[in-house]
């Protein structure tokens, strides 16, 4: 050993003996929850063919995935930035897009472009339900997610609900190119009304759509705001009553699940994976710098008969759960 200095790259974590054992015990408890909810556990590799890592055609995952040349085959392989695409591949191999299937997973991922204070080597865990996706399926997934977060000992969990399709349908009518659409989404996420007005004026966009987006930005909160959101959409002749009723049903069901859960609704919180396209849910806990978990519905793939395979699921970094549990013990 020529260099005896122990230097760890920024954003990378080691677990030494005590923490390593705590982490393994936590993994065992998570596996018990997966089994309780009847999700089949699978273990895909951190290295994989790009076809298995990029099959959801999600630009954020594509940009995060590290690729390199496999000298033995001459083809490119990658280090995953998200396990969900691999689970979609597993579902196709096992079910061929037929019937319902539940899969759960754990494993290392690599995200080199993470935020300054985020770890670059998260330990991602999650669960995915494929097939007949309904509000009952989302409720099951959210309850599973809450139970795993509860392993941290946290006494308060906030679930924020939204539906990406409502805003996306509005943005589609503006006929923006991908770059401008992405810019507008960023402004909506920031809830920067002044800049949104400037964007609409610069691109000569419909003022009615501007007023609709601003009205939706200004309405967020507990379950009670769903009635106001429904009235706003009706005012602007946006047909989304079924989607709002679905959110209302999910919100009421989850709020009854445990005393530690609070519900928030926000249609203009668009921070999500690019492959998600419908109902989304994000979990927060007090005094934590970011969301603790997130998930939602998406199209996993299209079968040879051009039939969409629907799915819903969530993921989180299990290292965050360990961190929260240790903070709670102090």
Secondary structure, 3 states (H helix, E strand, C coil): CCCCCCCCCCCCCCCCHHHHHHHHHHHHHHHHHHHHCCCEEECCCCEEEHHHHCCCCCHHHHHHCEEEEECCCCEEEEECCCCHHHHHHHHHHHHCCCCCEEEEEEEECCCCCCCCCCCCCCEEEEEEEECCCCHHHHHHHHHHHHHHHHHHCCCCEEEEEEEHHHHHHHHHCCCCCHHHHHHHHHHHHHCCHHHHHHHHHHCCCCHHHHHHHHHHHCCCECCCHHHHHHHHHHHCCCCCHHHHHHHHHHHHHHHCCCCCEEEEECCCCCCCCCCEEEEEEEEEECCCCCCCEEEEEEEEEECCCCCEEEEEEEEEEHHHHHHHHHHHCC
